[in-house]
């Protein structure tokens, strides 16, 4: 696996050094007080930069508002270490470094898998992990822990699996979108917002699973959106970025997964809901086209 970052400007290289330092510091703090043996022996085995910053095609468009994320695969030595509790502090700190302190110029996305899981995915021929091993850049590697030899997945098997994902996730997204429209008519604004979030989330999962046979186990819309848009740039058009009103309305959707259900301070208007529903419908149309083109339907 490559280890050089020479294709990146020096400021970007320094930012990635900072990202690696934060991940290790917060991981060590998260399990420092553990008493169980497996926790005490918990290790980060690899940190791999993948996606546009690894390939050299990152985007930073201040006018259009589109910005590539730093995508990092964290490989650990125990499946139990993939739980969110070990990484939430690192994610929060990295988000503050981007939005508040300005230490980072782009968001950081972490996906965490055990080495055993990654190797199983490679042996199954999962394109997402094969691409990471082929194109990724190791920011850190412990000695003696190798990735498995990838399997060549026959095209007919890949298509059958992708089609099964499409048949599951696309109708599920459509059901949540239909429910949201019904709830808007009833005046159940918070419930409508949550259902719109679920529709968008499922559409992104659908696109990722069809295109790569993998989607992160996450409800974070920004995370799923950035991965899907990088794989399928057509999806960028679903969400206008150039004006504050559009960005604020997207933020209301992003926050709906938690706040629409639990926060008494979450407020969304019918006008905002109708706009979001229209954009989710456009996302649905774009995902349908992307997936059908990939599946040759």
QUISULKA-V424907 format. One line per field, one symbol per residue. ss: DSSP state (~ for helix, > for strand, _ for the rest). psi: psi as a letter, one per 20 degrees, with the letter a starting at -180 (. if undefined). burial: b if it has 24 or more other C-alpha atoms within 12 Angstrom, else e. A space follows every 50 residues. Layout:
ss: ???
psi: ???
burial: ???
This chain:
ss: _>_______~~~~~~~~~~~~~~~~~~~~~~_____~~~~___>>>>>>> _~~~~____>______>__>>>>>>>__~~~~_~~~_~~~~~~~~~~~~_ _______>>>>>>>~~~~~~~~~___~~~~~~~~~_>>>>>_________ ____~~~~~~~~~~~~~~~~~~~~~~~~~~~~~~~~__~~~~~~~~~~~~ ~~~~~~~~~~~~________~~~~~~~~~~~_~~~~~~_____~~~~~~~ ~~~~~___~~~~_______~~~~~~~~~~~~~~~~~~~~~~~~~~__
psi: qqiqkhiqqghhghghggggggggghghhhjhjqiqghghjpqphqpppr bhhhhjkqpnnhgijppqqopppppriphiiiqhhiihggggghghhghg hjhqiqqpppppqqhggghhhghikohghghghgirpohppqqjoqqrpq qopphhgggggghhgghghghgghghgggghghghijngghggghhghgg ghgggggghghikqpqnqjogggggggghhhnhhihihopiiqhgghghh hhggihhghhhipiippprhggghgghghhhgggggggggghghil.
burial: eeeebeeeeeebbebbebbbebbbebbbebbeeeeeeebeebbbbbbbbb bbbbbeebbeeeeeebbbbbbbbbbbbbebbbeeebbeebbebbbeeeee eebbbbbbbbbbbbbebbbebbebbbbbbbbbbebbbbbbbeeeeebeeb eeeeeeebbebbbebbbebbebbbebbbbbbebbeeeebbbbbbbbbbbb bbbbbbbbbbbbbbbbebbbbbbbbbbbbbbbebbbbbbbeeeeeeeebb bbbbbbbbebeeeeeebbebebbbbbbbbbbbbbbbbbbbbeebbee
